[in-house]
Amino acid sequence: MKLMYTNDYYLNAFTSAKEKISKLTSELDTHDFNKSPQEGKWSTAEIIDHLITVDSDYLDVLEAKINTDTAHLPKGSGTYKHPFYIRWFIKVVSPEYSRPVPTISQFEPESTGNLDKEVLVQQLLDIQDRYITLIEKADKENLDLGKIKVSNPAYSFLKMSVSACLDVNEAHQRRHFQQIENILNS
């Protein structure tokens, strides 16, 4: 399935993510939230902590670019397209890619075994709102998210479009939501 990356796609994806997060975590008590499905595997708490860390780092970069005077930024909208290496990266972090993907150390979750469910879930919901606010501002100001470049938060030498960052993180979240579903079904 080929996705059409547009501002509407992003708004729908991050709005749906809020519903998905709430649904996945609503029935979990603190113990099950923090329980690893098996040795060496992340718990639901650790997965959410990881998503918060990754998304926060990306959003800091995106908001620094979009939440300023945007008069000088490229205008336009439409379907966003990405170079091959970005399309590959989106594929690798999406749930359709079945192989394990190693996590870089800066994005490793906190592993205390006793993370607060309510706090983490609310932080992840707030992150979805930050994405939505960013996209709504870009839409209102007719910003071309495919032409506005930012530095990747993990590898600052790598320049990515804002739309590529949104696509990577949306796919990454879906991958980890599926991982949580697998934990709940085991």
Buried (B, 14 or more C-beta within 10 A) or exposed (E): EEEEBBBEBBBEBBBBBBEBBEEBBEEBEEEBBBBBBEEEEBBBBBBBBBBBBBBBBBBEBBBEBBEEEBEEBBEEBEEBEBEEEBEEBBEBBBBEBEEEEEEEEEBEBEEEEEBBBEEBBEBBBEBBEBBBBBBEBBBEEEBBBBBBBBBBBEEEEEEBBBBBBBBBBBBBBBBBBBBBBEBBEE
